[in-house]
Amino acid sequence: MLHRIGRLFIIKSKFEAFLVIFGLANGAVERGTHYLAAYPGAAGKLLFGACALAVMMAGGHILDSLEHSA
């Protein structure tokens, strides 16, 4: 039973990978807007950019690992 539930958390196709990356990007933009409100000026923009960069790095890793597992 645990094996069947565990299979739900495995990314099998590029479509699923892009859905996960889309969810990560939405969360990062939300976090970035909070940073812009809390830290006006260059500091907020820098933190917003760090959020976006983290999603790009994670997305690249997800897509790269998907290609290696196939």
mmCIF file as Biopython writes it, N, C-alpha, C and O atoms, coordinates in Angstrom:
data_model
#
loop_
_atom_site.group_PDB
_atom_site.id
_atom_site.type_symbol
_atom_site.label_atom_id
_atom_site.label_alt_id
_atom_site.label_comp_id
_atom_site.label_asym_id
_atom_site.label_entity_id
_atom_site.label_seq_id
_atom_site.pdbx_PDB_ins_code
_atom_site.Cartn_x
_atom_site.Cartn_y
_atom_site.Cartn_z
_atom_site.occupancy
_atom_site.B_iso_or_equiv
_atom_site.auth_seq_id
_atom_site.auth_asym_id
_atom_site.pdbx_PDB_model_num
ATOM 1   N N  . MET A ? 1  ? 0.827  -1.196 0.000   1.0 0.0 1  A 1 
ATOM 2   C CA . MET A ? 1  ? 0.000  0.000  0.000   1.0 0.0 1  A 1 
ATOM 3   C C  . MET A ? 1  ? 0.873  1.262  0.000   1.0 0.0 1  A 1 
ATOM 4   O O  . MET A ? 1  ? 0.588  2.219  -0.720  1.0 0.0 1  A 1 
ATOM 5   N N  . LEU A ? 2  ? 1.935  1.256  0.810   1.0 0.0 2  A 1 
ATOM 6   C CA . LEU A ? 2  ? 2.819  2.415  0.845   1.0 0.0 2  A 1 
ATOM 7   C C  . LEU A ? 2  ? 3.527  2.604  -0.488  1.0 0.0 2  A 1 
ATOM 8   O O  . LEU A ? 2  ? 3.816  3.731  -0.890  1.0 0.0 2  A 1 
ATOM 9   N N  . HIS A ? 3  ? 3.805  1.502  -1.167  1.0 0.0 3  A 1 
ATOM 10  C CA . HIS A ? 3  ? 4.458  1.593  -2.479  1.0 0.0 3  A 1 
ATOM 11  C C  . HIS A ? 3  ? 3.545  2.314  -3.469  1.0 0.0 3  A 1 
ATOM 12  O O  . HIS A ? 3  ? 4.012  3.143  -4.250  1.0 0.0 3  A 1 
ATOM 13  N N  . ARG A ? 4  ? 2.269  2.010  -3.442  1.0 0.0 4  A 1 
ATOM 14  C CA . ARG A ? 4  ? 1.315  2.647  -4.363  1.0 0.0 4  A 1 
ATOM 15  C C  . ARG A ? 4  ? 1.179  4.140  -4.064  1.0 0.0 4  A 1 
ATOM 16  O O  . ARG A ? 4  ? 1.061  4.952  -4.982  1.0 0.0 4  A 1 
ATOM 17  N N  . ILE A ? 5  ? 1.195  4.496  -2.792  1.0 0.0 5  A 1 
ATOM 18  C CA . ILE A ? 5  ? 1.123  5.918  -2.428  1.0 0.0 5  A 1 
ATOM 19  C C  . ILE A ? 5  ? 2.417  6.622  -2.808  1.0 0.0 5  A 1 
ATOM 20  O O  . ILE A ? 5  ? 2.388  7.763  -3.268  1.0 0.0 5  A 1 
ATOM 21  N N  . GLY A ? 6  ? 3.542  5.962  -2.624  1.0 0.0 6  A 1 
ATOM 22  C CA . GLY A ? 6  ? 4.829  6.548  -2.977  1.0 0.0 6  A 1 
ATOM 23  C C  . GLY A ? 6  ? 4.971  6.833  -4.460  1.0 0.0 6  A 1 
ATOM 24  O O  . GLY A ? 6  ? 5.662  7.777  -4.845  1.0 0.0 6  A 1 
ATOM 25  N N  . ARG A ? 7  ? 4.328  6.033  -5.296  1.0 0.0 7  A 1 
ATOM 26  C CA . ARG A ? 7  ? 4.397  6.257  -6.747  1.0 0.0 7  A 1 
ATOM 27  C C  . ARG A ? 7  ? 3.724  7.553  -7.169  1.0 0.0 7  A 1 
ATOM 28  O O  . ARG A ? 7  ? 4.015  8.072  -8.247  1.0 0.0 7  A 1 
ATOM 29  N N  . LEU A ? 8  ? 2.830  8.084  -6.344  1.0 0.0 8  A 1 
ATOM 30  C CA . LEU A ? 8  ? 2.166  9.347  -6.667  1.0 0.0 8  A 1 
ATOM 31  C C  . LEU A ? 8  ? 3.125  10.521 -6.639  1.0 0.0 8  A 1 
ATOM 32  O O  . LEU A ? 8  ? 2.868  11.546 -7.271  1.0 0.0 8  A 1 
ATOM 33  N N  . PHE A ? 9  ? 4.233  10.385 -5.910  1.0 0.0 9  A 1 
ATOM 34  C CA . PHE A ? 9  ? 5.169  11.477 -5.735  1.0 0.0 9  A 1 
ATOM 35  C C  . PHE A ? 9  ? 6.366  11.387 -6.671  1.0 0.0 9  A 1 
ATOM 36  O O  . PHE A ? 9  ? 7.355  12.094 -6.477  1.0 0.0 9  A 1 
ATOM 37  N N  . ILE A ? 10 ? 6.293  10.539 -7.670  1.0 0.0 10 A 1 
ATOM 38  C CA . ILE A ? 10 ? 7.367  10.387 -8.651  1.0 0.0 10 A 1 
ATOM 39  C C  . ILE A ? 10 ? 6.967  11.114 -9.924  1.0 0.0 10 A 1 
ATOM 40  O O  . ILE A ? 10 ? 5.886  10.885 -10.468 1.0 0.0 10 A 1 
ATOM 41  N N  . ILE A ? 11 ? 7.842  11.989 -10.396 1.0 0.0 11 A 1 
ATOM 42  C CA . ILE A ? 11 ? 7.588  12.736 -11.633 1.0 0.0 11 A 1 
ATOM 43  C C  . ILE A ? 11 ? 7.987  11.843 -12.792 1.0 0.0 11 A 1 
ATOM 44  O O  . ILE A ? 11 ? 9.142  11.433 -12.899 1.0 0.0 11 A 1 
ATOM 45  N N  . LYS A ? 12 ? 7.022  11.540 -13.668 1.0 0.0 12 A 1 
ATOM 46  C CA . LYS A ? 12 ? 7.269  10.584 -14.739 1.0 0.0 12 A 1 
ATOM 47  C C  . LYS A ? 12 ? 7.389  11.237 -16.113 1.0 0.0 12 A 1 
ATOM 48  O O  . LYS A ? 12 ? 8.043  10.676 -16.992 1.0 0.0 12 A 1 
ATOM 49  N N  . SER A ? 13 ? 6.787  12.388 -16.324 1.0 0.0 13 A 1 
ATOM 50  C CA . SER A ? 13 ? 6.801  13.006 -17.645 1.0 0.0 13 A 1 
ATOM 51  C C  . SER A ? 13 ? 7.196  14.475 -17.543 1.0 0.0 13 A 1 
ATOM 52  O O  . SER A ? 13 ? 7.204  15.064 -16.463 1.0 0.0 13 A 1 
ATOM 53  N N  . LYS A ? 14 ? 7.523  15.047 -18.697 1.0 0.0 14 A 1 
ATOM 54  C CA . LYS A ? 14 ? 7.884  16.466 -18.716 1.0 0.0 14 A 1 
ATOM 55  C C  . LYS A ? 14 ? 6.696  17.341 -18.338 1.0 0.0 14 A 1 
ATOM 56  O O  . LYS A ? 14 ? 6.872  18.399 -17.733 1.0 0.0 14 A 1 
ATOM 57  N N  . PHE A ? 15 ? 5.503  16.913 -18.686 1.0 0.0 15 A 1 
ATOM 58  C CA . PHE A ? 15 ? 4.309  17.688 -18.331 1.0 0.0 15 A 1 
ATOM 59  C C  . PHE A ? 15 ? 4.184  17.804 -16.814 1.0 0.0 15 A 1 
ATOM 60  O O  . PHE A ? 15 ? 3.915  18.885 -16.290 1.0 0.0 15 A 1 
ATOM 61  N N  . GLU A ? 16 ? 4.379  16.693 -16.115 1.0 0.0 16 A 1 
ATOM 62  C CA . GLU A ? 16 ? 4.328  16.730 -14.654 1.0 0.0 16 A 1 
ATOM 63  C C  . GLU A ? 16 ? 5.446  17.596 -14.089 1.0 0.0 16 A 1 
ATOM 64  O O  . GLU A ? 16 ? 5.247  18.312 -13.108 1.0 0.0 16 A 1 
ATOM 65  N N  . ALA A ? 17 ? 6.628  17.529 -14.712 1.0 0.0 17 A 1 
ATOM 66  C CA . ALA A ? 17 ? 7.746  18.350 -14.257 1.0 0.0 17 A 1 
ATOM 67  C C  . ALA A ? 17 ? 7.423  19.829 -14.414 1.0 0.0 17 A 1 
ATOM 68  O O  . ALA A ? 17 ? 7.709  20.626 -13.521 1.0 0.0 17 A 1 
ATOM 69  N N  . PHE A ? 18 ? 6.828  20.198 -15.545 1.0 0.0 18 A 1 
ATOM 70  C CA . PHE A ? 18 ? 6.491  21.602 -15.763 1.0 0.0 18 A 1 
ATOM 71  C C  . PHE A ? 18 ? 5.396  22.069 -14.806 1.0 0.0 18 A 1 
ATOM 72  O O  . PHE A ? 18 ? 5.383  23.235 -14.413 1.0 0.0 18 A 1 
ATOM 73  N N  . LEU A ? 19 ? 4.483  21.184 -14.428 1.0 0.0 19 A 1 
ATOM 74  C CA . LEU A ? 19 ? 3.473  21.558 -13.433 1.0 0.0 19 A 1 
ATOM 75  C C  . LEU A ? 19 ? 4.112  21.821 -12.072 1.0 0.0 19 A 1 
ATOM 76  O O  . LEU A ? 19 ? 3.726  22.756 -11.371 1.0 0.0 19 A 1 
ATOM 77  N N  . VAL A ? 20 ? 5.083  21.001 -11.705 1.0 0.0 20 A 1 
ATOM 78  C CA . VAL A ? 20 ? 5.784  21.205 -10.430 1.0 0.0 20 A 1 
ATOM 79  C C  . VAL A ? 20 ? 6.569  22.512 -10.466 1.0 0.0 20 A 1 
ATOM 80  O O  . VAL A ? 20 ? 6.559  23.273 -9.498  1.0 0.0 20 A 1 
ATOM 81  N N  . ILE A ? 21 ? 7.249  22.772 -11.585 1.0 0.0 21 A 1 
ATOM 82  C CA . ILE A ? 21 ? 8.028  24.004 -11.726 1.0 0.0 21 A 1 
ATOM 83  C C  . ILE A ? 21 ? 7.104  25.221 -11.696 1.0 0.0 21 A 1 
ATOM 84  O O  . ILE A ? 21 ? 7.457  26.253 -11.126 1.0 0.0 21 A 1 
ATOM 85  N N  . PHE A ? 22 ? 5.928  25.107 -12.304 1.0 0.0 22 A 1 
ATOM 86  C CA . PHE A ? 22 ? 4.956  26.199 -12.281 1.0 0.0 22 A 1 
ATOM 87  C C  . PHE A ? 22 ? 4.515  26.499 -10.851 1.0 0.0 22 A 1 
ATOM 88  O O  . PHE A ? 22 ? 4.398  27.663 -10.466 1.0 0.0 22 A 1 
ATOM 89  N N  . GLY A ? 23 ? 4.270  25.452 -10.066 1.0 0.0 23 A 1 
ATOM 90  C CA . GLY A ? 23 ? 3.897  25.646 -8.664  1.0 0.0 23 A 1 
ATOM 91  C C  . GLY A ? 23 ? 5.022  26.291 -7.866  1.0 0.0 23 A 1 
ATOM 92  O O  . GLY A ? 23 ? 4.781  27.168 -7.037  1.0 0.0 23 A 1 
ATOM 93  N N  . LEU A ? 24 ? 6.251  25.853 -8.119  1.0 0.0 24 A 1 
ATOM 94  C CA . LEU A ? 24 ? 7.391  26.473 -7.437  1.0 0.0 24 A 1 
ATOM 95  C C  . LEU A ? 24 ? 7.519  27.946 -7.810  1.0 0.0 24 A 1 
ATOM 96  O O  . LEU A ? 24 ? 7.809  28.784 -6.956  1.0 0.0 24 A 1 
ATOM 97  N N  . ALA A ? 25 ? 7.303  28.259 -9.084  1.0 0.0 25 A 1 
ATOM 98  C CA . ALA A ? 25 ? 7.418  29.648 -9.540  1.0 0.0 25 A 1 
ATOM 99  C C  . ALA A ? 25 ? 6.339  30.525 -8.917  1.0 0.0 25 A 1 
ATOM 100 O O  . ALA A ? 25 ? 6.611  31.664 -8.538  1.0 0.0 25 A 1 
ATOM 101 N N  . ASN A ? 26 ? 5.126  30.010 -8.809  1.0 0.0 26 A 1 
ATOM 102 C CA . ASN A ? 26 ? 4.066  30.792 -8.167  1.0 0.0 26 A 1 
ATOM 103 C C  . ASN A ? 26 ? 4.402  31.087 -6.708  1.0 0.0 26 A 1 
ATOM 104 O O  . ASN A ? 26 ? 4.195  32.204 -6.235  1.0 0.0 26 A 1 
ATOM 105 N N  . GLY A ? 27 ? 4.913  30.102 -6.007  1.0 0.0 27 A 1 
ATOM 106 C CA . GLY A ? 27 ? 5.303  30.319 -4.621  1.0 0.0 27 A 1 
ATOM 107 C C  . GLY A ? 27 ? 6.458  31.300 -4.490  1.0 0.0 27 A 1 
ATOM 108 O O  . GLY A ? 27 ? 6.491  32.107 -3.562  1.0 0.0 27 A 1 
ATOM 109 N N  . ALA A ? 28 ? 7.411  31.229 -5.425  1.0 0.0 28 A 1 
ATOM 110 C CA . ALA A ? 28 ? 8.556  32.136 -5.370  1.0 0.0 28 A 1 
ATOM 111 C C  . ALA A ? 28 ? 8.141  33.578 -5.648  1.0 0.0 28 A 1 
ATOM 112 O O  . ALA A ? 28 ? 8.663  34.500 -5.022  1.0 0.0 28 A 1 
ATOM 113 N N  . VAL A ? 29 ? 7.219  33.782 -6.570  1.0 0.0 29 A 1 
ATOM 114 C CA . VAL A ? 29 ? 6.752  35.142 -6.854  1.0 0.0 29 A 1 
ATOM 115 C C  . VAL A ? 29 ? 5.988  35.695 -5.662  1.0 0.0 29 A 1 
ATOM 116 O O  . VAL A ? 29 ? 6.116  36.872 -5.326  1.0 0.0 29 A 1 
ATOM 117 N N  . GLU A ? 30 ? 5.195  34.848 -5.027  1.0 0.0 30 A 1 
ATOM 118 C CA . GLU A ? 30 ? 4.469  35.296 -3.832  1.0 0.0 30 A 1 
ATOM 119 C C  . GLU A ? 30 ? 5.449  35.677 -2.722  1.0 0.0 30 A 1 
ATOM 120 O O  . GLU A ? 30 ? 5.284  36.706 -2.067  1.0 0.0 30 A 1 
ATOM 121 N N  . ARG A ? 31 ? 6.454  34.851 -2.518  1.0 0.0 31 A 1 
ATOM 122 C CA . ARG A ? 31 ? 7.472  35.149 -1.501  1.0 0.0 31 A 1 
ATOM 123 C C  . ARG A ? 31 ? 8.224  36.421 -1.875  1.0 0.0 31 A 1 
ATOM 124 O O  . ARG A ? 31 ? 8.530  37.239 -1.008  1.0 0.0 31 A 1 
ATOM 125 N N  . GLY A ? 32 ? 8.526  36.591 -3.171  1.0 0.0 32 A 1 
ATOM 126 C CA . GLY A ? 32 ? 9.247  37.775 -3.631  1.0 0.0 32 A 1 
ATOM 127 C C  . GLY A ? 32 ? 8.462  39.057 -3.425  1.0 0.0 32 A 1 
ATOM 128 O O  . GLY A ? 32 ? 9.042  40.087 -3.081  1.0 0.0 32 A 1 
ATOM 129 N N  . THR A ? 33 ? 7.155  39.012 -3.627  1.0 0.0 33 A 1 
ATOM 130 C CA . THR A ? 33 ? 6.349  40.216 -3.401  1.0 0.0 33 A 1 
ATOM 131 C C  . THR A ? 33 ? 6.321  40.588 -1.919  1.0 0.0 33 A 1 
ATOM 132 O O  . THR A ? 33 ? 6.279  41.768 -1.572  1.0 0.0 33 A 1 
ATOM 133 N N  . HIS A ? 34 ? 6.345  39.581 -1.054  1.0 0.0 34 A 1 
ATOM 134 C CA . HIS A ? 34 ? 6.428  39.875 0.382   1.0 0.0 34 A 1 
ATOM 135 C C  . HIS A ? 34 ? 7.777  40.501 0.728   1.0 0.0 34 A 1 
ATOM 136 O O  . HIS A ? 34 ? 7.857  41.400 1.565   1.0 0.0 34 A 1 
ATOM 137 N N  . TYR A ? 35 ? 8.835  40.018 0.077   1.0 0.0 35 A 1 
ATOM 138 C CA . TYR A ? 35 ? 10.153 40.610 0.299   1.0 0.0 35 A 1 
ATOM 139 C C  . TYR A ? 35 ? 10.186 42.059 -0.187  1.0 0.0 35 A 1 
ATOM 140 O O  . TYR A ? 35 ? 10.781 42.915 0.467   1.0 0.0 35 A 1 
ATOM 141 N N  . LEU A ? 36 ? 9.554  42.339 -1.325  1.0 0.0 36 A 1 
ATOM 142 C CA . LEU A ? 36 ? 9.531  43.712 -1.834  1.0 0.0 36 A 1 
ATOM 143 C C  . LEU A ? 36 ? 8.793  44.646 -0.886  1.0 0.0 36 A 1 
ATOM 144 O O  . LEU A ? 36 ? 9.167  45.809 -0.733  1.0 0.0 36 A 1 
ATOM 145 N N  . ALA A ? 37 ? 7.747  44.136 -0.252  1.0 0.0 37 A 1 
ATOM 146 C CA . ALA A ? 37 ? 7.001  44.967 0.694   1.0 0.0 37 A 1 
ATOM 147 C C  . ALA A ? 37 ? 7.784  45.170 1.992   1.0 0.0 37 A 1 
ATOM 148 O O  . ALA A ? 37 ? 7.768  46.257 2.570   1.0 0.0 37 A 1 
ATOM 149 N N  . ALA A ? 38 ? 8.462  44.129 2.438   1.0 0.0 38 A 1 
ATOM 150 C CA . ALA A ? 38 ? 9.181  44.221 3.710   1.0 0.0 38 A 1 
ATOM 151 C C  . ALA A ? 38 ? 10.501 44.971 3.579   1.0 0.0 38 A 1 
ATOM 152 O O  . ALA A ? 38 ? 10.907 45.680 4.500   1.0 0.0 38 A 1 
ATOM 153 N N  . TYR A ? 39 ? 11.168 44.820 2.446   1.0 0.0 39 A 1 
ATOM 154 C CA . TYR A ? 39 ? 12.481 45.439 2.229   1.0 0.0 39 A 1 
ATOM 155 C C  . TYR A ? 39 ? 12.427 46.300 0.967   1.0 0.0 39 A 1 
ATOM 156 O O  . TYR A ? 39 ? 12.793 45.824 -0.108  1.0 0.0 39 A 1 
ATOM 157 N N  . PRO A ? 40 ? 11.986 47.542 1.066   1.0 0.0 40 A 1 
ATOM 158 C CA . PRO A ? 40 ? 11.901 48.389 -0.132  1.0 0.0 40 A 1 
ATOM 159 C C  . PRO A ? 40 ? 13.298 48.730 -0.650  1.0 0.0 40 A 1 
ATOM 160 O O  . PRO A ? 40 ? 14.266 48.820 0.105   1.0 0.0 40 A 1 
ATOM 161 N N  . GLY A ? 41 ? 13.359 48.912 -1.952  1.0 0.0 41 A 1 
ATOM 162 C CA . GLY A ? 41 ? 14.635 49.295 -2.562  1.0 0.0 41 A 1 
ATOM 163 C C  . GLY A ? 41 ? 15.389 48.101 -3.124  1.0 0.0 41 A 1 
ATOM 164 O O  . GLY A ? 41 ? 14.807 47.095 -3.530  1.0 0.0 41 A 1 
ATOM 165 N N  . ALA A ? 42 ? 16.700 48.252 -3.131  1.0 0.0 42 A 1 
ATOM 166 C CA . ALA A ? 42 ? 17.554 47.254 -3.760  1.0 0.0 42 A 1 
ATOM 167 C C  . ALA A ? 42 ? 17.548 45.918 -3.011  1.0 0.0 42 A 1 
ATOM 168 O O  . ALA A ? 42 ? 17.663 44.861 -3.632  1.0 0.0 42 A 1 
ATOM 169 N N  . ALA A ? 43 ? 17.417 45.960 -1.696  1.0 0.0 43 A 1 
ATOM 170 C CA . ALA A ? 43 ? 17.426 44.717 -0.928  1.0 0.0 43 A 1 
ATOM 171 C C  . ALA A ? 43 ? 16.240 43.828 -1.295  1.0 0.0 43 A 1 
ATOM 172 O O  . ALA A ? 43 ? 16.405 42.619 -1.454  1.0 0.0 43 A 1 
ATOM 173 N N  . GLY A ? 44 ? 15.057 44.406 -1.429  1.0 0.0 44 A 1 
ATOM 174 C CA . GLY A ? 44 ? 13.876 43.638 -1.816  1.0 0.0 44 A 1 
ATOM 175 C C  . GLY A ? 44 ? 13.993 43.072 -3.215  1.0 0.0 44 A 1 
ATOM 176 O O  . GLY A ? 44 ? 13.602 41.933 -3.470  1.0 0.0 44 A 1 
ATOM 177 N N  . LYS A ? 45 ? 14.538 43.878 -4.125  1.0 0.0 45 A 1 
ATOM 178 C CA . LYS A ? 45 ? 14.716 43.400 -5.494  1.0 0.0 45 A 1 
ATOM 179 C C  . LYS A ? 45 ? 15.740 42.273 -5.559  1.0 0.0 45 A 1 
ATOM 180 O O  . LYS A ? 45 ? 15.587 41.335 -6.341  1.0 0.0 45 A 1 
ATOM 181 N N  . LEU A ? 46 ? 16.767 42.365 -4.749  1.0 0.0 46 A 1 
ATOM 182 C CA . LEU A ? 46 ? 17.786 41.324 -4.709  1.0 0.0 46 A 1 
ATOM 183 C C  . LEU A ? 46 ? 17.200 40.019 -4.169  1.0 0.0 46 A 1 
ATOM 184 O O  . LEU A ? 46 ? 17.477 38.947 -4.706  1.0 0.0 46 A 1 
ATOM 185 N N  . LEU A ? 47 ? 16.401 40.104 -3.119  1.0 0.0 47 A 1 
ATOM 186 C CA . LEU A ? 47 ? 15.768 38.908 -2.569  1.0 0.0 47 A 1 
ATOM 187 C C  . LEU A ? 47 ? 14.745 38.325 -3.536  1.0 0.0 47 A 1 
ATOM 188 O O  . LEU A ? 47 ? 14.611 37.106 -3.633  1.0 0.0 47 A 1 
ATOM 189 N N  . PHE A ? 48 ? 14.019 39.188 -4.254  1.0 0.0 48 A 1 
ATOM 190 C CA . PHE A ? 48 ? 13.079 38.718 -5.269  1.0 0.0 48 A 1 
ATOM 191 C C  . PHE A ? 48 ? 13.823 37.957 -6.359  1.0 0.0 48 A 1 
ATOM 192 O O  . PHE A ? 48 ? 13.375 36.902 -6.806  1.0 0.0 48 A 1 
ATOM 193 N N  . GLY A ? 49 ? 14.954 38.496 -6.780  1.0 0.0 49 A 1 
ATOM 194 C CA . GLY A ? 49 ? 15.762 37.818 -7.789  1.0 0.0 49 A 1 
ATOM 195 C C  . GLY A ? 49 ? 16.310 36.496 -7.295  1.0 0.0 49 A 1 
ATOM 196 O O  . GLY A ? 49 ? 16.422 35.540 -8.062  1.0 0.0 49 A 1 
ATOM 197 N N  . ALA A ? 50 ? 16.653 36.436 -6.011  1.0 0.0 50 A 1 
ATOM 198 C CA . ALA A ? 50 ? 17.148 35.174 -5.448  1.0 0.0 50 A 1 
ATOM 199 C C  . ALA A ? 50 ? 16.051 34.107 -5.460  1.0 0.0 50 A 1 
ATOM 200 O O  . ALA A ? 50 ? 16.324 32.931 -5.698  1.0 0.0 50 A 1 
ATOM 201 N N  . CYS A ? 51 ? 14.817 34.523 -5.204  1.0 0.0 51 A 1 
ATOM 202 C CA . CYS A ? 51 ? 13.700 33.571 -5.272  1.0 0.0 51 A 1 
ATOM 203 C C  . CYS A ? 51 ? 13.532 33.036 -6.696  1.0 0.0 51 A 1 
ATOM 204 O O  . CYS A ? 51 ? 13.350 31.835 -6.898  1.0 0.0 51 A 1 
ATOM 205 N N  . ALA A ? 52 ? 13.596 33.932 -7.671  1.0 0.0 52 A 1 
ATOM 206 C CA . ALA A ? 52 ? 13.456 33.510 -9.061  1.0 0.0 52 A 1 
ATOM 207 C C  . ALA A ? 52 ? 14.607 32.607 -9.482  1.0 0.0 52 A 1 
ATOM 208 O O  . ALA A ? 52 ? 14.395 31.629 -10.198 1.0 0.0 52 A 1 
ATOM 209 N N  . LEU A ? 53 ? 15.809 32.920 -9.050  1.0 0.0 53 A 1 
ATOM 210 C CA . LEU A ? 53 ? 16.975 32.112 -9.399  1.0 0.0 53 A 1 
ATOM 211 C C  . LEU A ? 53 ? 16.882 30.714 -8.786  1.0 0.0 53 A 1 
ATOM 212 O O  . LEU A ? 53 ? 17.283 29.734 -9.413  1.0 0.0 53 A 1 
ATOM 213 N N  . ALA A ? 54 ? 16.366 30.622 -7.592  1.0 0.0 54 A 1 
ATOM 214 C CA . ALA A ? 54 ? 16.208 29.312 -6.952  1.0 0.0 54 A 1 
ATOM 215 C C  . ALA A ? 54 ? 15.254 28.426 -7.744  1.0 0.0 54 A 1 
ATOM 216 O O  . ALA A ? 54 ? 15.485 27.223 -7.871  1.0 0.0 54 A 1 
ATOM 217 N N  . VAL A ? 55 ? 14.181 29.013 -8.277  1.0 0.0 55 A 1 
ATOM 218 C CA . VAL A ? 55 ? 13.236 28.237 -9.082  1.0 0.0 55 A 1 
ATOM 219 C C  . VAL A ? 55 ? 13.896 27.791 -10.379 1.0 0.0 55 A 1 
ATOM 220 O O  . VAL A ? 55 ? 13.691 26.659 -10.816 1.0 0.0 55 A 1 
ATOM 221 N N  . MET A ? 56 ? 14.682 28.660 -10.997 1.0 0.0 56 A 1 
ATOM 222 C CA . MET A ? 56 ? 15.366 28.279 -12.234 1.0 0.0 56 A 1 
ATOM 223 C C  . MET A ? 56 ? 16.337 27.128 -11.991 1.0 0.0 56 A 1 
ATOM 224 O O  . MET A ? 56 ? 16.423 26.203 -12.798 1.0 0.0 56 A 1 
ATOM 225 N N  . MET A ? 57 ? 17.061 27.187 -10.889 1.0 0.0 57 A 1 
ATOM 226 C CA . MET A ? 57 ? 18.003 26.114 -10.575 1.0 0.0 57 A 1 
ATOM 227 C C  . MET A ? 57 ? 17.268 24.806 -10.268 1.0 0.0 57 A 1 
ATOM 228 O O  . MET A ? 57 ? 17.678 23.741 -10.730 1.0 0.0 57 A 1 
ATOM 229 N N  . ALA A ? 58 ? 16.201 24.884 -9.503  1.0 0.0 58 A 1 
ATOM 230 C CA . ALA A ? 58 ? 15.436 23.683 -9.172  1.0 0.0 58 A 1 
ATOM 231 C C  . ALA A ? 58 ? 14.766 23.099 -10.414 1.0 0.0 58 A 1 
ATOM 232 O O  . ALA A ? 58 ? 14.744 21.882 -10.595 1.0 0.0 58 A 1 
ATOM 233 N N  . GLY A ? 59 ? 14.224 23.959 -11.264 1.0 0.0 59 A 1 
ATOM 234 C CA . GLY A ? 59 ? 13.596 23.487 -12.495 1.0 0.0 59 A 1 
ATOM 235 C C  . GLY A ? 59 ? 14.581 22.805 -13.417 1.0 0.0 59 A 1 
ATOM 236 O O  . GLY A ? 59 ? 14.272 21.775 -14.015 1.0 0.0 59 A 1 
ATOM 237 N N  . GLY A ? 60 ? 15.756 23.373 -13.534 1.0 0.0 60 A 1 
ATOM 238 C CA . GLY A ? 60 ? 16.782 22.741 -14.355 1.0 0.0 60 A 1 
ATOM 239 C C  . GLY A ? 60 ? 17.185 21.387 -13.804 1.0 0.0 60 A 1 
ATOM 240 O O  . GLY A ? 60 ? 17.401 20.441 -14.562 1.0 0.0 60 A 1 
ATOM 241 N N  . HIS A ? 61 ? 17.285 21.293 -12.496 1.0 0.0 61 A 1 
ATOM 242 C CA . HIS A ? 61 ? 17.655 20.018 -11.879 1.0 0.0 61 A 1 
ATOM 243 C C  . HIS A ? 61 ? 16.551 18.982 -12.073 1.0 0.0 61 A 1 
ATOM 244 O O  . HIS A ? 61 ? 16.842 17.816 -12.338 1.0 0.0 61 A 1 
ATOM 245 N N  . ILE A ? 62 ? 15.307 19.386 -11.947 1.0 0.0 62 A 1 
ATOM 246 C CA . ILE A ? 62 ? 14.184 18.465 -12.142 1.0 0.0 62 A 1 
ATOM 247 C C  . ILE A ? 62 ? 14.178 17.944 -13.569 1.0 0.0 62 A 1 
ATOM 248 O O  . ILE A ? 62 ? 14.061 16.739 -13.791 1.0 0.0 62 A 1 
ATOM 249 N N  . LEU A ? 63 ? 14.304 18.838 -14.531 1.0 0.0 63 A 1 
ATOM 250 C CA . LEU A ? 63 ? 14.283 18.414 -15.935 1.0 0.0 63 A 1 
ATOM 251 C C  . LEU A ? 63 ? 15.498 17.560 -16.281 1.0 0.0 63 A 1 
ATOM 252 O O  . LEU A ? 63 ? 15.389 16.603 -17.046 1.0 0.0 63 A 1 
ATOM 253 N N  . ASP A ? 64 ? 16.648 17.902 -15.723 1.0 0.0 64 A 1 
ATOM 254 C CA . ASP A ? 64 ? 17.858 17.139 -16.000 1.0 0.0 64 A 1 
ATOM 255 C C  . ASP A ? 64 ? 17.754 15.727 -15.407 1.0 0.0 64 A 1 
ATOM 256 O O  . ASP A ? 64 ? 18.137 14.755 -16.058 1.0 0.0 64 A 1 
ATOM 257 N N  . SER A ? 65 ? 17.248 15.612 -14.200 1.0 0.0 65 A 1 
ATOM 258 C CA . SER A ? 65 ? 17.130 14.293 -13.593 1.0 0.0 65 A 1 
ATOM 259 C C  . SER A ? 65 ? 16.065 13.462 -14.294 1.0 0.0 65 A 1 
ATOM 260 O O  . SER A ? 65 ? 16.155 12.235 -14.311 1.0 0.0 65 A 1 
ATOM 261 N N  . LEU A ? 66 ? 15.063 14.107 -14.868 1.0 0.0 66 A 1 
ATOM 262 C CA . LEU A ? 66 ? 14.026 13.391 -15.603 1.0 0.0 66 A 1 
ATOM 263 C C  . LEU A ? 66 ? 14.611 12.778 -16.865 1.0 0.0 66 A 1 
ATOM 264 O O  . LEU A ? 66 ? 14.256 11.657 -17.228 1.0 0.0 66 A 1 
ATOM 265 N N  . GLU A ? 67 ? 15.501 13.495 -17.537 1.0 0.0 67 A 1 
ATOM 266 C CA . GLU A ? 67 ? 16.128 12.966 -18.745 1.0 0.0 67 A 1 
ATOM 267 C C  . GLU A ? 67 ? 17.083 11.821 -18.429 1.0 0.0 67 A 1 
ATOM 268 O O  . GLU A ? 67 ? 17.194 10.881 -19.217 1.0 0.0 67 A 1 
ATOM 269 N N  . HIS A ? 68 ? 17.768 11.880 -17.301 1.0 0.0 68 A 1 
ATOM 270 C CA . HIS A ? 68 ? 18.713 10.832 -16.937 1.0 0.0 68 A 1 
ATOM 271 C C  . HIS A ? 68 ? 18.002 9.560  -16.498 1.0 0.0 68 A 1 
ATOM 272 O O  . HIS A ? 68 ? 18.531 8.463  -16.675 1.0 0.0 68 A 1 
ATOM 273 N N  . SER A ? 69 ? 16.815 9.696  -15.931 1.0 0.0 69 A 1 
ATOM 274 C CA . SER A ? 69 ? 16.105 8.501  -15.458 1.0 0.0 69 A 1 
ATOM 275 C C  . SER A ? 69 ? 15.406 7.766  -16.579 1.0 0.0 69 A 1 
ATOM 276 O O  . SER A ? 69 ? 15.057 6.596  -16.421 1.0 0.0 69 A 1 
ATOM 277 N N  . ALA A ? 70 ? 15.190 8.424  -17.712 1.0 0.0 70 A 1 
ATOM 278 C CA . ALA A ? 70 ? 14.471 7.783  -18.826 1.0 0.0 70 A 1 
ATOM 279 C C  . ALA A ? 70 ? 15.354 6.882  -19.638 1.0 0.0 70 A 1 
ATOM 280 O O  . ALA A ? 70 ? 14.894 6.275  -20.605 1.0 0.0 70 A 1 
#
